[in-house]
Amino acid sequence: MMWATLEPFHNRLARLALVILCLLAVHGCDGGGAAKTVDFSRTVQVDRPSEDQRGGRKLRMAVAAMISPKDTFDLYRQLLTYISRRMDVELEFVQRKTYAEISELLRQGLVDVAFVCSGPYATGKQKYGLELLATPEIRGSHFYQAYLIVGKDSPCKELRDLKGKTFAFTDPDSNTGRLVPLHWLATLGERPDSFFSKTIYTYSHDNSILAVSRGLVDGAAVDGLIWEFYARRNPEFTAQTRVILKSEPFGIPPVVVSEHLDRGSKERIQEVLFHMHEDAEGKKILGDLSIDRFIAPSDEWYASIRNLERTMLSATQDKGHGGAKP
């Protein structure tokens, strides 16, 4: 999911450029192609839920960092305030750097509700006890795609052209930002360490778009909804990039709840989300998020992601890689 108001563009650019350029300079002679973790040190300070908070009246909601943490906080605060007022309950907003951290908090019952990426839901449903609550409908659809992007003036016209180049993944558990590009590489008989000269994790799709737009990396795989959002709202953000490949459609990133949350609370949250588009305030908030409305979800929409993961796991094990992450 997406969707935020950008902090001043040059500020974000300077911060991102410094981190990535330092990373590439330090490791530039390492030809192993191993992924490097980029810590952007951009987090919003929130209280960490503890065991003794279970059963309290506070509803704990998390938003995975599909966009940068500050941007996420700025925009989702409106949505959470709306839900809090409609339910007459206090809400705690929780953020973490990785998708896996949010999934673990849901598993423990330390977070009640979360806006997550499709990948963590589809592949972690059983492990983390995740239950679908609602799915956004965006521009009339509940599906989305991965986009493979390069610089506007890049000579690359297809994935093969990125051989020996630098590449940005988003999160190790991301569908569009990791699983899909791994699948694309597998169709070429390649893996990241054999194909790219260097790979990094940016931990948000907007950071990956920015890295490509400024030539800090040669290519990236990103959530198509987020790329389209910035293309409409902040065209300078995407104008220096070009889409060279789109994936098959996948179920859009959903809203999930912990299996520990009581049924009554789940139904009340659904009631609020499903009717947001029917009043002026809710419709405006949804509009700011580029969401038409929330609809009842179906687990079948995410089956193709599970199939993709099984295919990739089988392929890596057959080749003796043991399913290792890039």
Secondary structure, DSSP 4 states (H G I P E B T S, - for coil): ----PPPPHHHHHHHHHHHHHHHHHHHTT-TT--EEE---------PPP-GGGTTSSPEEEEE--SS-HHHHHHHHHHHHHHHHHHHT--EEEE--SSHHHHHHHHHHTS--EEE--HHHHHHHHHHHTEEEEEEEEBTTBSEE-EEEEEETT-S--SGGGGTTSEEEE--TT-IIIIIHHHHHHHHTT--HHHH-SEEEE-SSHHHHHHHHHTTSSSEEEEEHHHHHHHHHH-HHHHTTEEEEEE---EEPP-EEEETTS-HHHHHHHHHHHHHGGGSHHHHHHHHHTT--EEE---GGGGHHHHHHHHHHHHHHHHTT-TT---
